[in-house]
Amino acid sequence: MTEKAILNQAVKNRRRGIKRSFSDKLISVITYIVYAIFAFVCVYPFYYIFINSISANNLSERGKVIFYPMEVHLKNYSSVFKIPGLMDAAVISVLRTVVGTLFTVLVAAFLGYMFTRKTLWKRKFWYRFVAATMYFNAGVIPWYLTMKMMGLTNNFWGYIFPMMIQPFYIILCKTFCESVPEALQEAADIDGAGTLTIFFRIMLPVIKPILATIAVFAAVNQWNSFQDTLLLVTKDELYTLQYVLYRYISQASSLKSLVSNSTNSAQLAASLAHAATATSIRMTVTIVVVLPVILIYPFFQRFFTSGIMIGAVKG
């Protein structure tokens, strides 16, 4: 047996020989119960949405589906995937998420790094200027007029440029860069490395944890965004997945209102008895939009603690 195996066996034997008191067992039981309740509270909303999306639409509309699916079917998903232009919109959403995340991460990393450089002209002023934008907002109309003046209406780059500079991400990168030993940069300066060389060859590899964290935040923000499409885009070929699904939900709600207010509502409701309801559509669309984020999120979760906590503590 190797030394490591002997040590592990000794630890196991020692644990078996320890008798736990009643109070220790009680605390363990209470802890498990509390964590089980917390896990249930976190997981149940997603489970509830999923079982309602695959259950009978009339039962889901009346709130009968609570703990398990009833009369399971997949017609809601087939209806959603038949929406005209859905695949093209999905391509736009993926493209804006990838390109937008890349630009946001690079800009946040570079500005965060530059704000730690004492050679930057008026760096404290510019840092405070950027941070101040977190608390002041001109409003939708000035923002729209600015975008229109810059030619970003009906333009794919209207999804990218307005979201490139995010003060919160810049602050995270700046704090993380300050935790990196200055000796690394000083050694590179002595060797004649320039600012860009130090940034790309030294700082970027060192601050990967915070970059991964920011990438997740930025990607989720880009993926879920639809208001900029609503305000800036009128061309069908630039519609995002979220906006197309948003219009689909709005049409379903309008149809429900029509059924409720129609003078011949009984006949109209009968003809739509087996059609998708507003509730089932909302549930199905939520699963379609959230599922990609849920699948990608676990791969980046391990970077969160190291990314944010290391940057938050200076020593």
Wavefront OBJ file of the C-alpha trace (Angstrom):
o trace
v 0.000 0.000 0.000
v 1.143 3.499 -0.731
v 1.657 6.107 1.953
v -1.481 7.964 0.845
v -3.614 4.806 1.010
v -2.309 3.995 4.509
v -3.110 7.541 5.662
v -6.642 7.366 4.229
v -7.257 4.032 5.907
v -6.034 5.428 9.223
v -8.404 8.375 8.923
v -11.325 6.031 8.191
v -10.472 3.824 11.178
v -10.254 6.868 13.421
v -13.631 8.150 12.275
v -15.227 4.788 12.958
v -13.908 4.821 16.501
v -15.314 8.254 17.342
v -18.683 8.186 19.092
v -20.842 11.163 18.333
v -22.959 12.669 21.077
v -26.715 13.101 20.844
v -26.367 16.880 20.413
v -23.965 16.406 17.474
v -26.383 14.020 15.787
v -29.276 16.401 16.393
v -27.364 19.310 14.880
v -26.512 17.175 11.833
v -30.151 16.178 11.363
v -31.332 19.790 11.654
v -28.644 20.889 9.190
v -29.708 18.277 6.641
v -33.350 19.277 7.012
v -32.591 22.989 6.558
v -30.444 22.348 3.473
v -33.072 19.996 2.038
v -35.748 22.684 2.436
v -33.449 25.281 0.878
v -32.676 22.978 -2.065
v -36.391 22.310 -2.556
v -37.172 26.044 -2.575
v -34.481 26.604 -5.221
v -35.325 23.656 -7.473
v -39.125 23.532 -7.227
v -39.869 26.671 -9.350
v -37.980 25.179 -12.311
v -39.646 21.814 -11.757
v -43.063 23.472 -11.540
v -42.541 25.339 -14.799
v -41.366 22.176 -16.559
v -44.255 19.931 -15.461
v -46.757 22.622 -16.448
v -45.177 22.906 -19.884
v -45.734 19.185 -20.582
v -49.125 18.788 -18.883
v -52.609 19.224 -20.303
v -53.079 22.890 -21.121
v -56.533 23.212 -19.582
v -55.329 21.689 -16.297
v -52.269 23.921 -16.280
v -54.441 26.983 -16.918
v -56.617 26.144 -13.898
v -53.622 25.558 -11.609
v -54.244 21.831 -11.182
v -50.642 20.813 -11.944
v -48.592 21.284 -8.779
v -46.361 18.334 -7.904
v -46.453 15.971 -10.897
v -47.346 16.234 -14.609
v -50.853 15.310 -15.747
v -51.775 14.035 -19.218
v -48.245 14.467 -20.503
v -47.733 15.769 -24.051
v -45.137 17.728 -26.022
v -47.455 19.759 -28.251
v -46.451 23.016 -26.558
v -42.814 22.539 -27.555
v -43.732 21.552 -31.094
v -45.853 24.717 -31.341
v -43.029 26.913 -30.068
v -40.474 25.416 -32.439
v -42.835 26.039 -35.373
v -42.825 29.807 -34.780
v -41.772 31.542 -38.041
v -38.236 32.896 -37.910
v -37.399 31.135 -34.636
v -34.197 29.509 -35.873
v -32.896 32.716 -37.450
v -33.649 34.552 -34.217
v -31.817 31.861 -32.251
v -28.744 32.355 -34.453
v -28.840 36.115 -33.791
v -29.155 35.497 -30.036
v -26.222 33.082 -30.003
v -24.125 35.423 -32.133
v -24.837 38.487 -29.987
v -24.167 36.462 -26.831
v -20.782 35.216 -28.040
v -19.588 38.483 -29.606
v -21.073 40.678 -26.879
v -19.573 38.582 -24.093
v -16.136 38.638 -25.731
v -16.157 42.427 -26.116
v -17.539 43.030 -22.626
v -14.935 40.805 -20.981
v -12.025 42.334 -22.922
v -13.122 45.917 -22.239
v -13.741 45.231 -18.543
v -10.385 43.489 -18.173
v -8.449 46.187 -20.009
v -10.061 49.143 -18.236
v -9.831 47.387 -14.880
v -6.144 46.793 -15.492
v -5.493 50.350 -16.719
v -7.156 51.840 -13.633
v -4.486 50.105 -11.551
v -1.641 51.634 -13.595
v -0.223 54.699 -11.881
v 1.020 55.967 -15.243
v -2.541 56.431 -16.551
v -3.339 60.135 -16.903
v -6.033 61.232 -14.414
v -6.810 57.596 -13.627
v -8.732 58.415 -10.416
v -10.944 60.867 -12.281
v -11.721 58.430 -15.079
v -12.357 55.603 -12.620
v -14.811 57.719 -10.636
v -16.406 58.909 -13.870
v -17.044 55.329 -14.973
v -18.266 54.292 -11.508
v -20.673 57.261 -11.394
v -22.594 55.865 -14.374
v -23.808 53.071 -12.090
v -25.948 55.595 -10.198
v -27.073 58.016 -12.934
v -29.187 57.183 -15.970
v -30.395 59.664 -18.584
v -33.478 57.609 -19.439
v -34.821 55.717 -22.436
v -35.494 58.658 -24.771
v -31.980 60.211 -24.592
v -30.526 56.714 -24.902
v -32.597 56.006 -28.019
v -31.697 59.360 -29.601
v -28.003 58.661 -28.938
v -28.255 55.213 -30.512
v -30.058 56.656 -33.536
v -27.488 59.430 -33.957
v -24.688 56.852 -33.855
v -26.388 54.724 -36.516
v -27.042 51.777 -34.208
v -30.730 51.350 -35.037
v -31.404 48.288 -37.225
v -27.749 47.434 -36.756
v -26.319 44.290 -35.172
v -23.688 46.353 -33.358
v -26.502 48.052 -31.474
v -26.569 44.873 -29.398
v -22.839 45.015 -28.693
v -21.575 48.574 -28.219
v -24.060 49.837 -25.574
v -23.286 46.868 -23.320
v -19.509 46.810 -23.711
v -18.689 49.121 -20.795
v -20.191 47.765 -17.588
v -18.940 49.626 -14.469
v -19.607 46.705 -12.140
v -17.463 44.335 -14.213
v -14.717 46.946 -14.470
v -14.667 47.346 -10.686
v -14.418 43.572 -10.248
v -11.463 43.405 -12.657
v -9.746 46.409 -11.056
v -10.046 44.899 -7.574
v -8.750 41.557 -8.832
v -5.818 43.161 -10.663
v -4.853 44.984 -7.464
v -4.406 41.606 -5.758
v -1.801 40.582 -8.354
v 1.780 41.189 -7.093
v 3.253 44.343 -8.584
v 6.567 42.523 -9.012
v 5.182 40.813 -12.112
v 4.488 44.109 -13.841
v 7.701 45.707 -12.624
v 9.748 42.809 -14.003
v 7.997 43.146 -17.360
v 8.583 46.917 -17.368
v 12.293 46.369 -16.739
v 12.429 43.910 -19.652
v 10.917 46.578 -21.907
v 7.403 45.168 -22.259
v 4.715 47.663 -23.224
v 1.257 48.110 -21.749
v -0.478 45.816 -24.229
v 2.206 43.146 -23.878
v 1.854 43.144 -20.097
v -1.918 43.039 -20.365
v -2.196 40.172 -22.866
v 0.772 38.048 -21.782
v 0.822 38.578 -18.019
v -2.442 39.958 -16.670
v -4.980 38.031 -18.749
v -3.625 34.575 -17.801
v -3.465 35.593 -14.132
v -7.004 36.987 -13.878
v -8.762 34.117 -15.658
v -11.073 33.312 -12.689
v -12.638 36.780 -12.625
v -12.857 36.809 -16.436
v -14.797 33.548 -16.372
v -17.132 34.968 -13.749
v -17.735 38.128 -15.779
v -18.227 36.044 -18.922
v -21.104 34.172 -17.283
v -22.735 37.390 -16.067
v -22.335 39.087 -19.446
v -23.528 36.049 -21.414
v -26.691 35.686 -19.325
v -27.348 39.418 -19.677
v -26.938 39.286 -23.459
v -28.950 36.105 -23.826
v -31.929 37.378 -21.820
v -32.025 40.880 -23.281
v -34.929 41.787 -25.565
v -35.724 45.419 -24.739
v -32.974 46.733 -27.014
v -34.530 44.759 -29.878
v -37.902 46.271 -29.028
v -36.499 49.814 -29.159
v -33.818 49.660 -31.851
v -34.756 47.000 -34.385
v -37.549 46.797 -36.949
v -35.926 44.340 -39.378
v -37.057 40.737 -39.011
v -33.582 39.383 -39.759
v -32.168 41.092 -36.642
v -34.817 39.881 -34.201
v -33.467 37.899 -31.259
v -34.897 34.673 -29.876
v -36.155 36.380 -26.723
v -37.971 39.070 -28.707
v -39.641 36.541 -31.005
v -40.803 34.525 -28.007
v -41.923 37.724 -26.276
v -44.150 38.544 -29.265
v -45.459 34.985 -29.232
v -46.444 35.315 -25.563
v -48.080 38.689 -26.249
v -50.132 37.175 -29.070
v -51.227 34.325 -26.797
v -52.317 36.799 -24.126
v -54.223 38.823 -26.712
v -55.951 35.676 -27.932
v -57.012 34.821 -24.393
v -58.404 38.320 -23.953
v -60.296 37.952 -27.234
v -61.858 34.713 -26.032
v -62.915 36.353 -22.769
v -64.443 39.471 -24.375
v -65.979 37.981 -27.501
v -69.789 38.045 -27.797
v -69.575 34.520 -29.160
v -66.967 33.504 -26.625
v -68.470 30.063 -25.957
v -68.112 28.983 -29.590
v -64.658 30.531 -29.907
v -63.468 28.971 -26.652
v -64.761 25.589 -27.779
v -62.774 25.838 -31.010
v -59.654 26.643 -29.008
v -60.229 24.126 -26.220
v -57.257 22.012 -27.186
v -55.021 24.906 -28.219
v -52.085 26.180 -26.196
v -53.081 28.579 -23.435
v -51.261 31.703 -22.309
v -50.038 29.890 -19.187
v -48.714 26.866 -21.087
v -46.991 29.127 -23.601
v -45.306 31.142 -20.848
v -44.118 27.961 -19.164
v -42.810 26.457 -22.396
v -41.063 29.640 -23.506
v -39.437 29.968 -20.070
v -37.960 26.468 -20.373
v -36.724 27.130 -23.920
v -35.000 30.366 -22.878
v -33.579 29.219 -19.544
v -32.404 25.729 -20.526
v -29.216 26.833 -22.365
v -28.159 28.926 -19.353
v -28.812 26.030 -16.970
v -26.715 23.686 -19.125
v -23.754 26.085 -19.378
v -23.817 27.493 -15.852
v -22.317 24.434 -14.019
v -19.160 24.539 -16.145
v -18.353 28.061 -14.896
v -19.637 27.730 -11.334
v -16.248 26.710 -9.958
v -14.811 30.066 -11.027
v -17.337 32.114 -9.042
v -15.872 31.749 -5.554
v -12.258 32.133 -6.649
v -13.156 34.906 -9.068
v -15.116 37.172 -6.766
v -13.667 36.337 -3.341
v -10.005 36.599 -4.370
v -10.665 39.964 -5.960
v -12.600 41.154 -2.926
v -9.762 40.602 -0.437
v -6.541 42.528 -0.603
v -3.553 41.460 1.405
l 1 2 3 4 5 6 7 8 9 10 11 12 13 14 15 16 17 18 19 20 21 22 23 24 25 26 27 28 29 30 31 32 33 34 35 36 37 38 39 40 41 42 43 44 45 46 47 48 49 50 51 52 53 54 55 56 57 58 59 60 61 62 63 64 65 66 67 68 69 70 71 72 73 74 75 76 77 78 79 80 81 82 83 84 85 86 87 88 89 90 91 92 93 94 95 96 97 98 99 100 101 102 103 104 105 106 107 108 109 110 111 112 113 114 115 116 117 118 119 120 121 122 123 124 125 126 127 128 129 130 131 132 133 134 135 136 137 138 139 140 141 142 143 144 145 146 147 148 149 150 151 152 153 154 155 156 157 158 159 160 161 162 163 164 165 166 167 168 169 170 171 172 173 174 175 176 177 178 179 180 181 182 183 184 185 186 187 188 189 190 191 192 193 194 195 196 197 198 199 200 201 202 203 204 205 206 207 208 209 210 211 212 213 214 215 216 217 218 219 220 221 222 223 224 225 226 227 228 229 230 231 232 233 234 235 236 237 238 239 240 241 242 243 244 245 246 247 248 249 250 251 252 253 254 255 256 257 258 259 260 261 262 263 264 265 266 267 268 269 270 271 272 273 274 275 276 277 278 279 280 281 282 283 284 285 286 287 288 289 290 291 292 293 294 295 296 297 298 299 300 301 302 303 304 305 306 307 308 309 310 311 312 313 314 315
